[in-house]
Amino acid sequence: MVNSILVTGGAGNVGSALVRALIKQPQTQVVVADNLSTGSLEKVRIDAGNLTVVKADANDFDDIAPLFFRFHFTHVFHLAAVVGVQRTLDNPLLVLRDITGIENVLRLCKNTGVQRVYYSSSSEVYGEPFEVPQNENTTPLNSRLPYAVVKNLGEVYLRTYQREYGLPYTIFRLFNTYGPRQSEDFVLPRFVRAARNGEALTIYGDGSQTRSFCYVDDTVDSCIAAHRTGAHENDVVNVGSDQEITIRRLAETVIRVLKSPSKMKFLPPLAEGDMTSRCPDTTKMKALLNRPQVGLEDGIRRLAAYQAEQEEADVVVRKRA
């Protein structure tokens, strides 16, 4: 049986990495739908006969619906969303529009016989944590900002559609995924590029806020494992690293690993959206992944190497032009 899989937001960082892994699965056809507001066609410019890329907006029913009736999807990964802390703070109404996309996708999945929906939620649903590490079942959700509220509401929609219509789901709560093809709206690509160029690494506040960083291969392989094995149906899985680090220590680590002369530059803290702590309980993820995760220092080196390769490729293109 051929699996026909839709990846909304498939031209983004996690989405494009997921697509590259899915097209390697046997008997699998993959369709990317992305409105390209933050994604890029370059990220999914892949020579594969089982991949179709379509510019389509999940928030527009008439835009996304024809894909369901044309390709008869068996599974859907719904990743499409407005992302980036500053972008989501600056555009709250745009963020709230993503609720429409969730409704559209679930309605179409229910009406076309999709076997399971995978939803990329976020660590942001935890808000300021009541406990660390944050557990899928015991940690209360404390969402307040529009982005977090929308992700939380998306989870509610999936549980409701499962209860009302029997539509199976798996929710992945992603914690700070980083890696190649990620935009510099996010902290690690920005730090790595600054360090490579000998520029200051900018930190908001005193850098005492903590995060954990998960290399994109670990994120994607965990999601693929749940899909391949059928594990965690109608369940929530934290996807991230349980190695907590302060943002200041992260900057110091990037500078040390890349042997950079860069210094740190401290700016006033963000008015909102910069939670004090993020660290998941990754018990479920570790069982899915079933291998050691990519260490932070190794991930930093991989990201730096990718940035260098891309810069070299850009130089070659400009010379040819």
C-alpha positions in Angstrom: 0.0 0.0 0.0 1.3 3.5 -0.9 1.3 6.1 1.8 0.3 9.5 0.5 1.5 12.1 3.0 0.8 15.9 3.2 3.2 18.1 5.0 1.8 21.6 5.5 4.6 24.1 6.2 6.9 21.7 4.5 9.2 24.5 3.1 10.3 25.5 6.6 13.2 24.3 8.8 11.6 21.3 10.5 9.2 20.7 7.6 11.9 20.5 4.9 14.0 18.1 7.0 10.9 16.0 7.6 10.2 15.9 3.9 13.7 14.8 3.1 13.3 11.9 5.5 9.8 10.9 4.4 10.7 10.7 0.7 13.2 8.0 1.7 10.5 5.8 3.2 9.3 2.9 1.0 6.0 3.2 -0.8 5.6 6.8 0.1 4.4 9.8 -1.9 4.9 13.3 -0.3 3.1 16.5 -1.0 4.4 19.8 0.5 1.9 22.7 0.9 3.4 26.0 2.0 2.3 29.6 1.5 6.0 30.6 1.6 5.4 33.4 4.0 8.4 32.2 6.1 9.3 29.0 4.2 11.4 28.8 1.0 11.2 26.7 -2.1 15.0 26.4 -2.0 14.6 24.2 1.1 12.5 21.6 -0.8 14.3 21.8 -4.2 14.9 18.1 -4.1 15.2 15.8 -7.1 12.7 13.1 -6.1 10.0 11.5 -8.2 7.8 10.9 -5.1 7.7 14.6 -4.1 5.3 17.3 -5.2 5.6 20.9 -3.9 2.6 23.2 -4.1 2.2 26.8 -3.0 -0.9 26.7 -0.9 -2.2 28.3 2.3 -3.7 26.0 4.9 -5.6 29.0 6.3 -7.5 29.3 3.0 -10.0 26.4 2.6 -10.4 26.8 -1.1 -6.6 26.8 -1.5 -5.9 23.6 0.5 -9.0 21.5 -0.1 -8.2 20.5 -3.7 -5.0 18.8 -2.6 -7.0 16.4 -0.4 -9.3 15.3 -3.2 -6.4 15.1 -5.7 -3.9 13.1 -3.7 -6.1 11.1 -1.3 -3.8 11.5 1.7 -3.4 8.6 4.2 -1.5 10.8 6.7 -1.0 14.5 7.3 1.8 16.3 9.2 0.4 19.8 10.0 3.4 22.0 10.6 2.2 25.2 9.0 2.3 28.2 11.4 3.7 31.7 11.9 7.0 31.1 13.7 9.7 33.2 15.4 9.4 34.9 18.7 9.7 38.5 17.4 7.5 37.8 14.4 4.7 36.2 16.5 4.9 39.1 19.0 4.7 41.7 16.2 1.8 40.0 14.3 -0.6 38.6 16.8 -3.6 38.7 14.5 -1.7 36.8 11.8 -0.8 34.2 14.4 -4.5 33.8 15.4 -5.4 33.1 11.7 -3.6 29.8 12.1 -6.6 28.6 14.0 -8.5 28.6 10.7 -5.7 26.4 9.2 -6.1 23.9 12.0 -9.9 23.8 11.4 -9.5 23.4 7.7 -7.0 20.6 7.9 -8.9 18.6 10.5 -12.2 19.0 8.6 -10.6 17.8 5.4 -8.8 14.9 7.2 -12.1 13.8 8.7 -14.0 14.0 5.4 -11.4 12.3 3.2 -10.4 9.3 5.4 -7.0 10.3 6.6 -5.6 7.6 8.9 -3.7 9.8 11.3 -2.9 13.5 11.8 0.5 14.6 13.2 0.5 18.0 14.7 3.5 20.1 15.6 2.7 21.8 18.8 5.3 23.7 20.9 7.0 23.9 24.2 5.4 27.4 24.4 2.1 25.7 25.5 3.7 25.2 28.9 4.1 28.9 29.4 6.1 29.7 32.6 6.7 26.2 33.8 5.2 24.9 37.1 7.8 22.1 37.1 11.1 21.1 35.3 11.4 19.0 33.4 8.0 19.5 31.7 6.0 16.3 31.4 3.3 15.8 28.8 0.8 14.5 31.3 1.5 16.2 34.6 2.8 19.7 33.8 -0.1 22.2 33.7 -0.3 24.3 30.5 0.1 28.0 31.1 -0.3 29.5 27.6 -0.8 33.2 27.4 0.7 34.7 24.3 -1.2 34.2 21.0 1.3 31.7 19.5 1.1 29.5 22.6 -2.6 29.8 22.8 -3.1 28.8 19.2 -0.8 25.8 19.6 -2.7 24.8 22.8 -6.1 25.3 21.0 -4.8 23.1 18.1 -4.2 20.3 20.6 -7.8 20.7 21.9 -9.1 20.5 18.3 -7.3 17.2 17.7 -8.6 15.7 20.9 -12.1 16.9 20.1 -12.0 15.5 16.5 -10.8 12.2 17.8 -13.6 12.0 20.4 -16.3 13.2 18.0 -15.2 11.6 14.8 -12.6 9.0 15.7 -9.8 10.8 13.8 -6.5 9.5 15.2 -3.7 12.0 16.0 -0.2 12.4 17.5 0.9 15.7 19.0 4.6 16.6 19.0 5.5 19.4 21.4 8.7 20.7 19.8 11.4 22.2 22.0 13.9 24.5 20.2 14.8 22.5 17.2 17.9 23.8 15.3 19.9 22.9 12.3 20.6 23.5 8.6 18.1 25.6 6.7 16.8 27.4 9.8 16.4 31.1 9.5 18.2 33.5 11.8 15.0 34.5 13.5 16.2 31.7 15.9 19.0 32.0 18.4 21.4 29.2 17.5 21.8 30.0 13.7 22.1 33.7 14.7 24.8 33.0 17.3 26.7 30.7 15.0 26.8 33.1 12.1 27.9 36.0 14.4 30.6 33.9 15.9 31.9 32.8 12.5 32.1 36.5 11.5 33.7 37.6 14.7 30.6 39.7 15.6 29.0 40.2 19.0 26.5 37.6 20.1 23.4 39.5 21.2 21.6 38.4 24.3 18.3 39.8 25.7 18.4 40.3 29.4 21.2 38.8 31.5 21.2 35.4 29.7 20.1 33.5 32.8 17.0 32.1 31.0 17.4 28.4 30.2 16.5 26.4 27.1 17.3 23.0 25.7 18.3 22.6 22.0 17.5 19.6 19.8 19.3 19.0 16.5 16.8 18.7 13.7 17.8 15.1 12.8 16.7 14.0 16.3 13.4 15.8 15.9 12.6 14.3 12.5 13.8 10.8 13.3 11.5 10.8 16.4 8.5 11.9 14.4 9.3 9.3 11.6 9.6 6.6 14.2 6.1 7.4 15.6 4.7 7.3 12.1 6.5 4.1 11.1 5.6 2.1 14.2 2.2 3.5 14.9 3.3 4.5 18.4 1.6 7.1 20.5 -1.7 7.2 18.8 -4.0 9.8 20.4 -1.0 10.9 22.6 1.4 13.8 23.2 5.1 13.5 22.9 7.7 16.1 23.9 10.4 16.3 21.2 13.6 18.0 22.3 16.7 17.7 24.5 16.7 17.3 28.3 20.1 19.0 28.5 19.2 22.5 29.9 21.5 25.4 29.3 21.4 29.2 30.0 21.5 31.5 27.0 24.7 33.0 28.3 26.3 29.6 28.5 25.0 28.8 25.0 26.8 31.9 23.7 30.0 31.0 25.5 29.8 27.5 24.1 29.3 28.7 20.5 32.3 31.0 20.9 34.5 28.3 22.4 33.6 25.5 19.9 34.1 27.8 16.9 37.3 29.4 18.4 35.8 32.8 17.7 37.0 36.2 18.9 33.4 37.3 19.4 32.1 38.8 22.6 28.7 38.9 24.1 26.4 42.0 23.9 23.6 42.3 26.4 20.4 44.1 25.4 17.3 44.9 27.6 15.0 41.9 28.1 12.1 41.3 25.7 8.9 42.8 26.9 7.2 39.3 26.7 7.6 35.9 25.3 11.1 35.0 26.8 10.2 32.4 29.4 12.6 31.7 32.2 12.9 28.0 31.6 12.4 25.3 29.0 13.4 21.7 29.5 11.3 18.6 28.6 10.8 15.2 30.0 11.9 13.2 26.9 11.2 9.7 28.2 8.8 9.0 25.3 11.0 10.5 22.7 14.1 8.5 23.8 12.2 5.3 23.4 11.1 6.3 19.9 14.6 7.5 18.8 16.4 4.5 20.3 19.8 6.0 19.8 22.0 8.8 21.4 21.0 12.3 20.5 23.3 14.7 18.6 25.3 16.6 21.2 25.1 20.4 21.3 28.8 20.9 20.4 28.5 18.5 17.5 25.3 20.2 16.3 27.0 23.6 16.5 29.9 22.4 14.3 27.4 20.9 11.8 25.4 24.1 11.6 28.6 26.2 11.1 29.8 23.8 8.4 26.4 24.1 6.6 26.5 27.9 6.8 30.0 28.0 5.3 29.0 25.6 2.5 26.0 27.8 1.7 28.2 31.0 1.6 30.6 29.3 -0.8 27.8 28.2 -3.0 26.4 31.7 -3.1 29.7 33.1 -4.1 29.9 30.6 -7.0 26.4 31.6 -8.1 27.2 35.3 -8.0 30.4 34.7 -10.1 28.4 32.9 -12.7 25.8 35.7 -12.8 
